[in-house]
Amino acid sequence: MASEVNFKSRYREYGGEQKYWPLGPFKVRLPFIHYAWSFPEMGQAIFMCATCLGAIPVLTEYLGVTYEVALSMVIINGFFYTLHVLLGDPVVPGWVTPAIPLVTAFLSNYELGPQRYQALVGVQLLLGVIFLFMGITGLGSKVIEIVPNSVKSGILMGGGIAAVVTEFKPEGRFDTYHISITVGILIAYFCLFSPIWANLRKQNKIINTIGKFGMLPAILIAVFVGPLAGEIALPDIVWWPLIKIPEFGNIFKQLSPFSIGFPSASIWAACVPVAIVVYIIAFGDFVTSQALIDEADKIRVDEKVLFNANRSNLVSGIRNVAMALICPYTQMCGPLWAAVTAAVSQRYKEGPEAMESIYSGAGTFRISTFICVALMPISSFLQPVLPIALSMTLLVQGFICTQLAMNMCDDDIERGICGVMGCVLATRGAAWGLVVGLILHFLLYMKREKKAA
């Protein structure tokens, strides 16, 4: 962390907020104009885009689209990812990952075809409206302040438990790729969270350079371990065409409600509770975002970073409404990719010499993943490792969420509520978990949290 004497940045004053162009509730920031380009995050993005591409198997299975159409959908979704930093959100956005099993189970109630697509449109459009409502009314920020600390930590704990259980449950990805996932996740944990690794980085320039790339070393090793273990095939690299142009025509004809029609009244009614529960799950991402940014902001006194839950709700709402109308997405559009935001935050806390601004890391990463998923040599090279990369991301997310949840708790009663609520949320769903957490809070811990001055 730089002192005020040796601090240098053309994008802000010491201790100030990064420059921006005001646009209503948004703060527009562009690379090179409002923040520096971060090459380590660009390097991470080249291989971490494997997780973005991990949506392809889900899209092809539950929507019946071809690989080419699914890849086109990933590219379109990748473009909307860039809106968060562009409009002032200091995090790396992602999916509403824990909600994917819920959404796909709901879609399975409808026959593959227009009716299933309309059901997906209904869920994502309603989710987008909820996000927009929370952002426009200002309830997004107020909810985070009002919700008891024990319940917020319980939401984080539930998300962490669900992420880990998804991978290790019977017939989960670990059973298929146990060697690759074991080697990859141990390396990822070591590079991201080990104090031993942190000390080695201080002593060795080469190790420090490797450490700047977050999860990238783990992804690279998994690319080689997978074929050696016989768990994945060698990649069949496609060199031409260099760039995949999204198949807008096919997507519009197959999936857009303007082509297949909007949901019927009965489908809309069935979508309402699903959309509400998905938002409850996504709410945990706002809590995680606030925790990660606050933690980093305390260390990096040279930059004032402000996370605004209302703005994040608005951007998430715009993304979900746009995707629902263009190409509905089974992963939904969430406000946070916890694993990568944590990796960016960890490097950001090393000081401005490591990362000029939090916007440098988050913005560079998301712009780079958008470009990389459209580059055929990269997407084809990573195709075999997609499920392993997705699994590693979820397991890192599980570590981060449980760690933050326990750090948020102030006493043993809160820790107990956090654990019980987290387990219920992970096993019975978001609605059950929320009800259990609130009941336990009011029954056992009636102390009101004081607002910060």
Secondary structure, DSSP 8 states (H G I E B T S, - for coil): ---TTT---SS--TTB----EEETTEEE--BTTTB---HHHHHHHHHHHHHHHTHHHHHHHHH---HHHHHHHHHHHHHHHTHHHHTT--S--B--GGGHHHHHHHHTTS-TTHHHHHHHHHHHHHHHHHHHHHHHHSHHHHHHHHS-HHHHHHHHHHHHHHHHHHHHSTTSHHHHSHHHHHHHHHHHHHHHH-HHHHHHHHH-HHHHHHHTTTTHHHHHHHHHHHHHTTSS-------SSSB----HHHHHHHH-HHHH----HHHHHHHHHHHHHHHHHHHHHHHHHHHHHHHHHHH-TTB-----HHHHHHHHHHHHHHHHHHS--TT--BS--HHHHHHHHHHHTT-TTT-S-HHHHHHHHHHHHHHHHHBHHHHHHHGGGHHHHHHHHHHHHHHHHHHHHHHH--SHHHHHHHHHHHHHHHHH-HHHHHHHHHHHHHHH---------
